[in-house]
Amino acid sequence: MSLNWQEKLRMYFTNIWFLWSVCLVINIISFLVVYFKIHSGGQTVALHYNVLAGVEWYGKGRNLYLLPGVGLAISLINFYLYRILKNNENFFSFLSLFVTFCVQVILLAAVIFLARIN
């Protein structure tokens, strides 16, 4: 039985490995934004920005790598939980993927906003 392109696309996007790879790509983009846009060397840059108060924390540029680093650590922990829970609890295994995706998107937004400030 031949599947049409819409069914093939739906099967591709519901594949769990595709979503994990999207999370990994978002994390790589976060690392690249910090590396190329902010030029986080040894100079002092803004590390935290608040809409009401402006820049609250200044620090070394290499500290900005903590944002995508934390995202990578959360992804690895959630991937480990996914591997443990995938046979027993289908909902919790998918929830670990969803949390990873949300964390990666939020951290990418934070890196992009910091890139605009610096």
C-alpha positions as protocol buffer text, in pm:
chain_id: "A"
residue {
  index: 1
  type: MET
  ca { x: 0 y: 0 z: 0 }
}
residue {
  index: 2
  type: SER
  ca { x: 142 y: 333 z: -105 }
}
residue {
  index: 3
  type: LEU
  ca { x: 122 y: 628 z: 130 }
}
residue {
  index: 4
  type: ASN
  ca { x: 58 y: 975 z: -2 }
}
residue {
  index: 5
  type: TRP
  ca { x: 296 y: 1258 z: 84 }
}
residue {
  index: 6
  type: GLN
  ca { x: 78 y: 1393 z: 367 }
}
residue {
  index: 7
  type: GLU
  ca { x: 79 y: 1060 z: 550 }
}
residue {
  index: 8
  type: LYS
  ca { x: 453 y: 1023 z: 498 }
}
residue {
  index: 9
  type: LEU
  ca { x: 509 y: 1372 z: 636 }
}
residue {
  index: 10
  type: ARG
  ca { x: 288 y: 1302 z: 938 }
}
residue {
  index: 11
  type: MET
  ca { x: 473 y: 977 z: 1009 }
}
residue {
  index: 12
  type: TYR
  ca { x: 805 y: 1158 z: 980 }
}
residue {
  index: 13
  type: PHE
  ca { x: 711 y: 1433 z: 1224 }
}
residue {
  index: 14
  type: THR
  ca { x: 561 y: 1193 z: 1477 }
}
residue {
  index: 15
  type: ASN
  ca { x: 879 y: 988 z: 1479 }
}
residue {
  index: 16
  type: ILE
  ca { x: 1037 y: 1035 z: 1819 }
}
residue {
  index: 17
  type: TRP
  ca { x: 1394 y: 1038 z: 1682 }
}
residue {
  index: 18
  type: PHE
  ca { x: 1313 y: 1330 z: 1457 }
}
residue {
  index: 19
  type: LEU
  ca { x: 1203 y: 1534 z: 1758 }
}
residue {
  index: 20
  type: TRP
  ca { x: 1518 y: 1445 z: 1951 }
}
residue {
  index: 21
  type: SER
  ca { x: 1727 y: 1552 z: 1654 }
}
residue {
  index: 22
  type: VAL
  ca { x: 1537 y: 1884 z: 1641 }
}
residue {
  index: 23
  type: CYS
  ca { x: 1627 y: 1942 z: 2006 }
}
residue {
  index: 24
  type: LEU
  ca { x: 1990 y: 1867 z: 1931 }
}
residue {
  index: 25
  type: VAL
  ca { x: 1991 y: 2106 z: 1633 }
}
residue {
  index: 26
  type: ILE
  ca { x: 1837 y: 2383 z: 1847 }
}
residue {
  index: 27
  type: ASN
  ca { x: 2111 y: 2328 z: 2105 }
}
residue {
  index: 28
  type: ILE
  ca { x: 2382 y: 2345 z: 1839 }
}
residue {
  index: 29
  type: ILE
  ca { x: 2228 y: 2669 z: 1708 }
}
residue {
  index: 30
  type: SER
  ca { x: 2242 y: 2811 z: 2062 }
}
residue {
  index: 31
  type: PHE
  ca { x: 2612 y: 2728 z: 2088 }
}
residue {
  index: 32
  type: LEU
  ca { x: 2679 y: 2881 z: 1748 }
}
residue {
  index: 33
  type: VAL
  ca { x: 2489 y: 3202 z: 1832 }
}
residue {
  index: 34
  type: VAL
  ca { x: 2697 y: 3244 z: 2146 }
}
residue {
  index: 35
  type: TYR
  ca { x: 3017 y: 3175 z: 1956 }
}
residue {
  index: 36
  type: PHE
  ca { x: 2959 y: 3389 z: 1647 }
}
residue {
  index: 37
  type: LYS
  ca { x: 2717 y: 3666 z: 1748 }
}
residue {
  index: 38
  type: ILE
  ca { x: 2830 y: 3752 z: 2098 }
}
residue {
  index: 39
  type: HIS
  ca { x: 3204 y: 3687 z: 2051 }
}
residue {
  index: 40
  type: SER
  ca { x: 3223 y: 3564 z: 2406 }
}
residue {
  index: 41
  type: GLY
  ca { x: 3592 y: 3589 z: 2475 }
}
residue {
  index: 42
  type: GLY
  ca { x: 3741 y: 3738 z: 2787 }
}
residue {
  index: 43
  type: GLN
  ca { x: 3560 y: 4072 z: 2772 }
}
residue {
  index: 44
  type: THR
  ca { x: 3275 y: 4166 z: 3002 }
}
residue {
  index: 45
  type: VAL
  ca { x: 2926 y: 4114 z: 2859 }
}
residue {
  index: 46
  type: ALA
  ca { x: 2569 y: 4123 z: 2985 }
}
residue {
  index: 47
  type: LEU
  ca { x: 2468 y: 3789 z: 3133 }
}
residue {
  index: 48
  type: HIS
  ca { x: 2115 y: 3869 z: 3250 }
}
residue {
  index: 49
  type: TYR
  ca { x: 1869 y: 4127 z: 3126 }
}
residue {
  index: 50
  type: ASN
  ca { x: 1546 y: 4234 z: 3292 }
}
residue {
  index: 51
  type: VAL
  ca { x: 1287 y: 4441 z: 3110 }
}
residue {
  index: 52
  type: LEU
  ca { x: 1220 y: 4659 z: 3412 }
}
residue {
  index: 53
  type: ALA
  ca { x: 1574 y: 4711 z: 3541 }
}
residue {
  index: 54
  type: GLY
  ca { x: 1785 y: 4658 z: 3231 }
}
residue {
  index: 55
  type: VAL
  ca { x: 2108 y: 4462 z: 3253 }
}
residue {
  index: 56
  type: GLU
  ca { x: 2139 y: 4308 z: 3598 }
}
residue {
  index: 57
  type: TRP
  ca { x: 2444 y: 4083 z: 3571 }
}
residue {
  index: 58
  type: TYR
  ca { x: 2770 y: 4140 z: 3394 }
}
residue {
  index: 59
  type: GLY
  ca { x: 3039 y: 3879 z: 3362 }
}
residue {
  index: 60
  type: LYS
  ca { x: 3296 y: 3711 z: 3144 }
}
residue {
  index: 61
  type: GLY
  ca { x: 3181 y: 3618 z: 2797 }
}
residue {
  index: 62
  type: ARG
  ca { x: 3266 y: 3251 z: 2842 }
}
residue {
  index: 63
  type: ASN
  ca { x: 2993 y: 3229 z: 3108 }
}
residue {
  index: 64
  type: LEU
  ca { x: 2735 y: 3260 z: 2829 }
}
residue {
  index: 65
  type: TYR
  ca { x: 2821 y: 2905 z: 2727 }
}
residue {
  index: 66
  type: LEU
  ca { x: 2643 y: 2793 z: 3044 }
}
residue {
  index: 67
  type: LEU
  ca { x: 2303 y: 2853 z: 2881 }
}
residue {
  index: 68
  type: PRO
  ca { x: 2341 y: 2600 z: 2599 }
}
residue {
  index: 69
  type: GLY
  ca { x: 2548 y: 2380 z: 2830 }
}
residue {
  index: 70
  type: VAL
  ca { x: 2263 y: 2353 z: 3077 }
}
residue {
  index: 71
  type: GLY
  ca { x: 2028 y: 2281 z: 2787 }
}
residue {
  index: 72
  type: LEU
  ca { x: 2255 y: 2000 z: 2671 }
}
residue {
  index: 73
  type: ALA
  ca { x: 2272 y: 1856 z: 3023 }
}
residue {
  index: 74
  type: ILE
  ca { x: 1892 y: 1863 z: 3056 }
}
residue {
  index: 75
  type: SER
  ca { x: 1863 y: 1698 z: 2714 }
}
residue {
  index: 76
  type: LEU
  ca { x: 2099 y: 1418 z: 2812 }
}
residue {
  index: 77
  type: ILE
  ca { x: 1919 y: 1356 z: 3141 }
}
residue {
  index: 78
  type: ASN
  ca { x: 1580 y: 1354 z: 2971 }
}
residue {
  index: 79
  type: PHE
  ca { x: 1710 y: 1125 z: 2697 }
}
residue {
  index: 80
  type: TYR
  ca { x: 1828 y: 883 z: 2966 }
}
residue {
  index: 81
  type: LEU
  ca { x: 1484 y: 902 z: 3130 }
}
residue {
  index: 82
  type: TYR
  ca { x: 1323 y: 846 z: 2791 }
}
residue {
  index: 83
  type: ARG
  ca { x: 1528 y: 530 z: 2736 }
}
residue {
  index: 84
  type: ILE
  ca { x: 1426 y: 399 z: 3078 }
}
residue {
  index: 85
  type: LEU
  ca { x: 1056 y: 485 z: 3047 }
}
residue {
  index: 86
  type: LYS
  ca { x: 987 y: 411 z: 2681 }
}
residue {
  index: 87
  type: ASN
  ca { x: 882 y: 50 z: 2743 }
}
residue {
  index: 88
  type: ASN
  ca { x: 674 y: 107 z: 3056 }
}
residue {
  index: 89
  type: GLU
  ca { x: 522 y: 452 z: 3043 }
}
residue {
  index: 90
  type: ASN
  ca { x: 460 y: 594 z: 2698 }
}
residue {
  index: 91
  type: PHE
  ca { x: 319 y: 924 z: 2829 }
}
residue {
  index: 92
  type: PHE
  ca { x: 614 y: 999 z: 3058 }
}
residue {
  index: 93
  type: SER
  ca { x: 866 y: 913 z: 2790 }
}
residue {
  index: 94
  type: PHE
  ca { x: 698 y: 1156 z: 2552 }
}
residue {
  index: 95
  type: LEU
  ca { x: 676 y: 1413 z: 2833 }
}
residue {
  index: 96
  type: SER
  ca { x: 1053 y: 1399 z: 2876 }
}
residue {
  index: 97
  type: LEU
  ca { x: 1089 y: 1480 z: 2505 }
}
residue {
  index: 98
  type: PHE
  ca { x: 838 y: 1764 z: 2527 }
}
residue {
  index: 99
  type: VAL
  ca { x: 1016 y: 1917 z: 2828 }
}
residue {
  index: 100
  type: THR
  ca { x: 1348 y: 1892 z: 2644 }
}
residue {
  index: 101
  type: PHE
  ca { x: 1203 y: 2067 z: 2340 }
}
residue {
  index: 102
  type: CYS
  ca { x: 1051 y: 2347 z: 2553 }
}
residue {
  index: 103
  type: VAL
  ca { x: 1377 y: 2399 z: 2743 }
}
residue {
  index: 104
  type: GLN
  ca { x: 1575 y: 2418 z: 2420 }
}
residue {
  index: 105
  type: VAL
  ca { x: 1337 y: 2674 z: 2267 }
}
residue {
  index: 106
  type: ILE
  ca { x: 1340 y: 2891 z: 2582 }
}
residue {
  index: 107
  type: LEU
  ca { x: 1720 y: 2881 z: 2605 }
}
residue {
  index: 108
  type: LEU
  ca { x: 1754 y: 2965 z: 2235 }
}
residue {
  index: 109
  type: ALA
  ca { x: 1525 y: 3265 z: 2287 }
}
residue {
  index: 110
  type: ALA
  ca { x: 1736 y: 3374 z: 2587 }
}
residue {
  index: 111
  type: VAL
  ca { x: 2058 y: 3345 z: 2385 }
}
residue {
  index: 112
  type: ILE
  ca { x: 1909 y: 3540 z: 2095 }
}
residue {
  index: 113
  type: PHE
  ca { x: 1788 y: 3820 z: 2325 }
}
residue {
  index: 114
  type: LEU
  ca { x: 2131 y: 3837 z: 2491 }
}
residue {
  index: 115
  type: ALA
  ca { x: 2290 y: 3851 z: 2147 }
}
residue {
  index: 116
  type: ARG
  ca { x: 2078 y: 4153 z: 2063 }
}
residue {
  index: 117
  type: ILE
  ca { x: 2184 y: 4329 z: 2384 }
}
residue {
  index: 118
  type: ASN
  ca { x: 2554 y: 4255 z: 2350 }
}
